[in-house]
């Protein structure tokens, strides 16, 4: 009999897993020393959590403003991945967006970090935690990230 880990039933744990996966990719792309691993871990987890936590209430607010309110939450898909799921007011599943797809489209182009994202995150890899926080905020506010969020939001709302 196969046992599943407790994390496999917890969308937040799966979101952290996505953040850790992103952190490993950031370590490879941005640094290599032991200190870089810790900073990349912090940035990867923060990016994953903040991207999702920015999208969920935005979906609800924009859909409510458009007169077709949706509830958005973090869920788990059939393959055990974290997904953003939208549900209509009557409880019908509306749409799903895998978190890894959101991360990929927001931060990467052609399998490589978007140059703007890379520049911000490179700044976050050095200096104080305050500098890392400012670099993270600048990355989240950058055109590639906001553009990806806008595209996903538009796609989610068009289906309704």
C-alpha positions in Angstrom: 0.0 0.0 0.0 1.3 3.4 -0.9 1.2 6.2 1.6 1.0 9.8 0.6 2.8 12.5 2.5 0.7 15.0 4.4 2.0 17.7 2.0 0.2 16.0 -0.9 -3.1 17.0 0.6 -2.1 20.5 1.5 -2.2 23.1 -1.3 0.0 25.5 0.8 2.7 22.8 1.2 2.5 22.2 -2.6 2.9 26.0 -3.1 6.0 25.9 -1.0 7.3 22.9 -3.0 6.8 25.1 -6.2 8.8 27.8 -4.4 11.6 25.4 -3.6 11.7 24.1 -7.2 12.0 27.7 -8.3 14.7 28.3 -5.8 16.8 25.5 -7.3 16.4 27.0 -10.7 17.3 30.4 -9.4 20.4 29.0 -7.7 21.6 27.6 -11.0 20.8 30.8 -13.0 22.0 33.4 -10.5 24.7 31.9 -8.2 26.6 29.0 -6.9 28.0 29.6 -3.4 26.5 28.4 -0.2 25.2 31.9 0.7 23.6 32.1 -2.8 21.6 28.9 -2.1 20.1 30.4 1.0 19.2 33.7 -0.7 17.8 31.9 -3.8 15.7 29.8 -1.5 14.3 32.9 0.1 13.6 34.5 -3.2 12.1 31.4 -4.8 9.7 30.8 -1.9 8.8 34.5 -1.7 8.2 34.8 -5.5 5.9 31.7 -5.6 3.9 32.7 -2.6 3.6 36.3 -3.6 2.6 35.6 -7.2 -0.3 33.3 -6.1 -1.3 35.6 -3.2 -1.5 38.5 -5.6 -3.5 36.6 -8.2 -6.2 35.1 -6.0 -7.8 38.3 -4.6 -7.3 40.1 -8.0 -9.4 37.4 -9.7 -12.1 37.8 -7.2 -12.1 41.6 -7.3 -12.0 41.9 -11.1 -14.6 39.2 -11.6 -16.9 40.9 -9.0 -16.4 44.3 -10.7 -17.3 42.7 -14.1 -20.6 41.5 -12.6 -19.6 37.8 -12.7 -18.1 37.1 -9.3 -15.8 34.1 -8.9 -14.1 32.7 -5.8 -10.4 31.9 -6.3 -8.4 29.6 -4.1 -5.4 27.3 -4.1 -6.2 23.7 -4.8 -4.5 20.4 -5.9 -4.9 18.9 -9.3 -5.1 15.2 -10.2 -1.3 15.0 -10.6 -0.7 16.5 -7.1 0.3 19.9 -8.3 -0.7 23.2 -6.8 -3.3 25.0 -8.9 -5.2 28.3 -8.8 -8.8 27.3 -9.1 -11.8 29.5 -9.7 -15.3 28.6 -8.7 -18.7 30.2 -9.6 -21.0 31.4 -6.9 -23.1 28.2 -7.3 -20.0 26.1 -6.6 -19.3 25.0 -10.1 -15.6 24.7 -11.0 -14.8 27.4 -13.6 -11.1 27.2 -14.5 -7.7 26.0 -13.2 -4.2 27.4 -13.6 -1.2 25.3 -12.5 1.1 27.3 -10.3 4.1 26.1 -12.2 2.7 27.5 -15.4 2.1 30.8 -13.7 5.6 30.9 -12.4 7.1 29.9 -15.8 5.1 32.5 -17.8 5.8 35.3 -15.2 9.5 34.8 -14.8 10.9 33.0 -17.8 11.0 33.5 -21.6 12.3 30.6 -23.8 13.2 28.6 -20.7 15.5 31.3 -19.4 14.9 34.0 -16.8 13.4 37.1 -18.4 16.3 39.7 -18.6 14.3 42.2 -16.4 13.5 39.5 -13.9 17.1 38.3 -13.9 18.4 41.9 -13.2 16.1 42.4 -10.3 16.8 39.0 -8.8 20.5 39.4 -9.3 20.3 42.5 -7.1 18.4 40.5 -4.5 21.2 37.8 -4.4 23.7 40.3 -2.9 23.5 42.7 0.0 21.3 42.9 2.9 17.9 41.3 3.5 16.4 44.8 2.9 18.0 44.9 -0.5 16.7 41.5 -1.3 13.2 42.6 -0.2 13.3 45.7 -2.4 14.6 43.6 -5.4 11.8 41.1 -4.9 9.2 43.8 -4.8 10.7 45.4 -8.0 10.6 42.0 -9.7 7.0 41.5 -8.7 6.1 44.9 -10.1 8.1 44.5 -13.3 6.5 44.5 -16.7 7.1 40.8 -17.5 5.5 39.7 -14.2 2.5 42.0 -14.4 2.0 41.2 -18.0 1.9 37.5 -17.3 -0.6 38.1 -14.4 -2.7 40.2 -16.7 -2.7 37.5 -19.5 -3.7 34.8 -17.0 -6.4 36.9 -15.5 -7.8 37.8 -18.9 -7.8 34.1 -19.9 -9.5 33.0 -16.7 -12.2 35.6 -17.1 -12.8 35.0 -20.8 -14.0 31.5 -20.0 -16.8 32.8 -17.9 
